[in-house]
Amino acid sequence: MKPKIVVFDLGNVLVDFDYRDSARALAEHASASAEEIYRFLFADGWLVQYEISAISSELFYTGFCRATGYRGTREYFEHWLGHIFVPIAPMVELLEEIRARGYPTWLFSNTNDIAARCVYEDFEFFRKFTGYIYSYEIRSMKPHPPMYETLEQRSGCRGAEILYLDDRPENVAAGVARGWQGMVHHDPAQTVPAVWAILENSISART
């Protein structure tokens, strides 16, 4: 069955990023080291709590300041969490060509308000999705069901009507379990022809 919509994850699919760069920059204005900042934000789960709105933006920032001795501005803090993304050119080209062929495209991401806002500001391609499903809005993360249920409800599509690309196998597996056509993205050289094979209906699914 040909999909009716194409759903993209963001990080490591459409954009690259390295939060260790963020940690090094923030450490310049903190008493904690870059490694300690990285561990607090990304290994110990402080960012995850923010990405499911378990904590507010204000608490996210003030808690970071308390934990790390950060003395810089909030603007600098948000810059190094949100303006660090670099487009993956072949995947953005794929996205634009899919749109040109008339397929609605959806963004489906475990992310936070800072990152979503900054990527929207920085990249034109990001402003043209048919719809956006963010973990911080849903208060749940992939691969848990509420994200997938929300995508189905908002798009009006179910099962094999949905083609879904993500770099995390567990996230794709959760979609495939709902009957979605799923593809684990590793390399544009493999993903791009595989997507066109599905959209041109020469194969029905790829996991």
C-alpha positions as CSV (number, residue, x, y, z in Angstrom):
1,M,0.0,0.0,0.0
2,K,1.3,3.5,-0.9
3,P,1.5,5.8,2.2
4,K,-0.6,8.9,2.3
5,I,1.8,10.8,4.6
6,V,5.5,10.7,5.4
7,V,6.5,11.2,9.0
8,F,10.1,12.4,10.0
9,D,11.9,12.3,13.2
10,L,14.2,15.4,13.6
11,G,17.5,14.7,15.4
12,N,19.9,12.5,13.4
13,V,17.4,12.3,10.6
14,L,17.0,15.8,9.3
15,V,19.6,17.6,11.5
16,D,22.8,16.6,13.2
17,F,23.8,17.9,16.7
18,D,26.3,17.3,19.4
19,Y,25.2,18.3,22.9
20,R,28.8,18.0,24.1
21,D,29.5,21.2,22.2
22,S,26.7,22.7,24.3
23,A,28.2,21.4,27.5
24,R,31.6,22.9,26.6
25,A,30.2,26.3,25.8
26,L,28.0,26.4,29.0
27,A,31.0,25.3,31.1
28,E,32.7,28.6,30.3
29,H,30.2,30.3,32.5
30,A,29.7,27.7,35.2
31,S,31.6,26.1,38.1
32,A,30.8,22.6,36.8
33,S,32.9,21.0,34.1
34,A,31.7,20.3,30.6
35,E,31.5,16.6,31.5
36,E,29.5,17.3,34.6
37,I,27.1,19.6,32.7
38,Y,26.7,17.0,30.0
39,R,26.0,14.3,32.5
40,F,23.4,16.5,34.4
41,L,21.5,17.5,31.3
42,F,21.7,14.5,29.0
43,A,22.8,11.5,31.0
44,D,21.0,12.1,34.3
45,G,17.7,13.0,32.6
46,W,17.2,16.7,33.4
47,L,16.6,17.4,29.7
48,V,14.2,14.5,29.4
49,Q,12.1,15.9,32.2
50,Y,11.8,19.1,30.2
51,E,11.0,17.3,27.0
52,I,7.9,15.8,28.5
53,S,7.0,19.0,30.4
54,A,7.4,17.3,33.7
55,I,9.2,20.5,34.7
56,S,8.5,24.1,33.5
57,S,10.9,26.2,31.4
58,E,11.6,28.3,34.4
59,L,12.5,25.3,36.6
60,F,14.5,23.8,33.8
61,Y,16.7,26.9,33.7
62,T,16.9,27.7,37.5
63,G,17.5,24.0,38.3
64,F,20.4,24.0,35.8
65,C,21.9,27.1,37.3
66,R,21.7,25.6,40.8
67,A,23.2,22.3,39.8
68,T,26.1,23.7,37.7
69,G,26.8,27.1,39.1
70,Y,26.0,28.7,35.8
71,R,26.4,32.4,35.8
72,G,25.8,33.3,32.1
73,T,22.7,34.8,30.6
74,R,19.6,32.9,29.9
75,E,19.9,33.9,26.2
76,Y,23.3,32.3,26.0
77,F,22.0,29.2,27.8
78,E,19.1,28.8,25.3
79,H,21.3,29.6,22.3
80,W,23.6,26.6,23.2
81,L,20.6,24.3,23.6
82,G,18.7,25.4,20.5
83,H,21.0,26.9,17.8
84,I,23.3,23.9,17.5
85,F,21.6,22.0,14.8
86,V,23.1,21.4,11.3
87,P,20.9,20.2,8.4
88,I,21.6,16.8,6.9
89,A,21.5,18.0,3.3
90,P,20.5,14.7,1.5
91,M,17.7,14.2,3.9
92,V,16.4,17.7,3.6
93,E,16.5,17.3,-0.1
94,L,14.5,14.1,0.2
95,L,11.9,15.9,2.4
96,E,11.5,18.7,-0.1
97,E,11.1,16.3,-3.0
98,I,8.5,14.3,-1.1
99,R,6.6,17.6,-0.6
100,A,7.0,18.5,-4.2
101,R,5.3,15.3,-5.2
102,G,2.3,16.2,-3.0
103,Y,2.8,14.1,0.1
104,P,1.9,15.7,3.4
105,T,4.9,15.6,5.8
106,W,4.8,15.5,9.6
107,L,7.4,16.2,12.1
108,F,7.4,13.7,15.0
109,S,10.0,14.5,17.7
110,N,11.1,13.9,21.2
111,T,12.2,17.5,21.9
112,N,11.7,20.6,23.9
113,D,10.3,24.1,23.4
114,I,13.8,25.7,23.1
115,A,15.0,23.4,20.4
116,A,11.7,23.4,18.5
117,R,11.6,27.2,18.5
118,C,15.2,27.7,17.5
119,V,15.0,25.1,14.6
120,Y,11.9,26.8,13.4
121,E,13.7,30.2,13.4
122,D,16.9,28.8,11.7
123,F,15.6,26.6,8.9
124,E,13.0,27.4,6.3
125,F,12.4,23.7,5.5
126,F,11.2,23.2,9.1
127,R,8.4,25.8,8.7
128,K,6.6,23.8,6.0
129,F,5.5,20.6,7.7
130,T,1.8,19.8,7.5
131,G,1.8,19.2,11.3
132,Y,4.1,18.9,14.3
133,I,4.0,16.3,17.1
134,Y,6.3,17.3,20.0
135,S,6.9,15.3,23.1
136,Y,6.8,18.4,25.3
137,E,3.3,19.2,24.1
138,I,2.0,15.6,24.4
139,R,3.8,15.1,27.7
140,S,5.0,11.7,26.6
141,M,7.9,10.4,24.5
142,K,8.4,7.9,21.7
143,P,8.2,5.0,21.9
144,H,5.2,5.3,24.3
145,P,1.7,5.2,22.7
146,P,0.4,8.7,23.3
147,M,2.8,10.2,20.7
148,Y,1.7,7.7,18.0
149,E,-2.0,8.0,19.0
150,T,-1.8,11.8,18.6
151,L,-0.2,11.6,15.2
152,E,-2.9,9.3,14.0
153,Q,-5.7,11.5,15.4
154,R,-4.3,14.7,14.0
155,S,-3.3,13.4,10.6
156,G,-6.4,11.2,10.1
157,C,-4.2,8.4,8.9
158,R,-3.7,4.9,10.2
159,G,-1.6,1.8,9.6
160,A,0.2,1.5,6.3
161,E,-1.1,5.0,5.3
162,I,1.9,6.3,7.4
163,L,5.5,6.0,6.4
164,Y,7.8,6.8,9.3
165,L,11.5,7.5,9.4
166,D,13.5,7.6,12.7
167,D,17.0,6.7,13.7
168,R,15.9,4.9,16.8
169,P,14.9,1.2,16.2
170,E,12.6,1.1,19.3
171,N,10.7,4.1,18.0
172,V,10.2,2.6,14.6
173,A,9.2,-0.7,16.1
174,A,6.4,1.0,18.0
175,G,5.0,2.4,14.8
176,V,5.3,-0.9,12.9
177,A,3.4,-2.5,15.8
178,R,0.5,-0.2,14.9
179,G,0.7,-1.2,11.3
180,W,2.8,1.8,10.1
181,Q,5.4,1.4,7.4
182,G,8.6,2.1,9.3
183,M,12.2,2.7,8.3
184,V,15.2,2.9,10.6
185,H,17.5,5.6,9.2
186,H,21.2,5.1,9.3
187,D,22.6,6.6,6.2
188,P,21.1,8.8,3.5
189,A,22.7,6.7,0.8
190,Q,20.5,3.8,2.0
191,T,17.4,5.7,3.2
192,V,16.8,7.9,0.1
193,P,16.4,5.0,-2.4
194,A,14.5,2.9,0.1
195,V,12.0,5.7,0.6
196,W,11.4,6.1,-3.1
197,A,11.0,2.4,-3.5
198,I,8.1,2.6,-1.0
199,L,6.6,5.7,-2.4
200,E,6.8,4.3,-5.9
201,N,5.0,1.2,-4.6
202,S,7.7,-1.3,-5.6
203,I,7.8,-2.5,-1.9
204,S,5.2,-2.2,0.8
205,A,7.3,-1.8,4.0
206,R,10.8,-1.6,5.4
207,T,11.8,-2.0,9.0
